[in-house]
Amino acid sequence: MKEFVRVMKALSDPTRVKILKILEKRLMCVCELQTAIGVAQSTTSKHLKILEDAGLVDSHKDGLWVNYTLADGQQSPYAASLLGNLRHWLNDKSDISVIIANIDQIDRFEILNKN
């Protein structure tokens, strides 16, 4: 029961759902996700931690970068089921479709050069 509730709580926040929809398209680091959803780096990191703890997101270190991807669902059958269904949900919502349309222009190296 705890595992189910953890997954459902992780999906109860619209920002976390947006992060999952973005990660359906490609892997991203925190700074790229932050840029895509327009929230502070610390807030983005907190959301990613909740998603990772729920088995919805995986992180992989690559040199200085930590890249985030959708989890494969092996940690939780609830996460696997919801991730599978989420691929078909919310694609027509304007706030999500605008973000998805612009993620190809988000580049970590350009972000670093601006800071």
ZIURVEN-V532886 format. One record per residue. N is the residue number from 1. RES is the residue in three letters. BURIAL is I if it has 9 or more other ideal C-beta (glycine too) atoms within 8 Angstrom, else O. Layout:
BEGIN
N:RES:BURIAL ; N:RES:BURIAL
END
This chain:
BEGIN
1:MET:O ; 2:LYS:O ; 3:GLU:I ; 4:PHE:O ; 5:VAL:O ; 6:ARG:I ; 7:VAL:I ; 8:MET:I ; 9:LYS:I ; 10:ALA:I ; 11:LEU:I ; 12:SER:O ; 13:ASP:I ; 14:PRO:O ; 15:THR:I ; 16:ARG:I ; 17:VAL:I ; 18:LYS:I ; 19:ILE:I ; 20:LEU:I ; 21:LYS:I ; 22:ILE:I ; 23:LEU:I ; 24:GLU:O ; 25:LYS:O ; 26:ARG:O ; 27:LEU:O ; 28:MET:I ; 29:CYS:I ; 30:VAL:I ; 31:CYS:I ; 32:GLU:I ; 33:LEU:I ; 34:GLN:I ; 35:THR:I ; 36:ALA:I ; 37:ILE:I ; 38:GLY:O ; 39:VAL:O ; 40:ALA:O ; 41:GLN:O ; 42:SER:O ; 43:THR:I ; 44:THR:I ; 45:SER:I ; 46:LYS:O ; 47:HIS:I ; 48:LEU:I ; 49:LYS:O ; 50:ILE:I ; 51:LEU:I ; 52:GLU:I ; 53:ASP:O ; 54:ALA:I ; 55:GLY:I ; 56:LEU:I ; 57:VAL:I ; 58:ASP:I ; 59:SER:I ; 60:HIS:O ; 61:LYS:O ; 62:ASP:O ; 63:GLY:O ; 64:LEU:O ; 65:TRP:O ; 66:VAL:I ; 67:ASN:I ; 68:TYR:I ; 69:THR:I ; 70:LEU:I ; 71:ALA:I ; 72:ASP:O ; 73:GLY:I ; 74:GLN:O ; 75:GLN:O ; 76:SER:I ; 77:PRO:O ; 78:TYR:I ; 79:ALA:I ; 80:ALA:I ; 81:SER:I ; 82:LEU:I ; 83:LEU:I ; 84:GLY:O ; 85:ASN:O ; 86:LEU:I ; 87:ARG:O ; 88:HIS:O ; 89:TRP:O ; 90:LEU:O ; 91:ASN:I ; 92:ASP:O ; 93:LYS:O ; 94:SER:O ; 95:ASP:O ; 96:ILE:I ; 97:SER:I ; 98:VAL:O ; 99:ILE:I ; 100:ILE:I ; 101:ALA:O ; 102:ASN:I ; 103:ILE:I ; 104:ASP:O ; 105:GLN:O ; 106:ILE:I ; 107:ASP:O ; 108:ARG:I ; 109:PHE:O ; 110:GLU:O ; 111:ILE:I ; 112:LEU:O ; 113:ASN:O ; 114:LYS:O ; 115:ASN:O
END
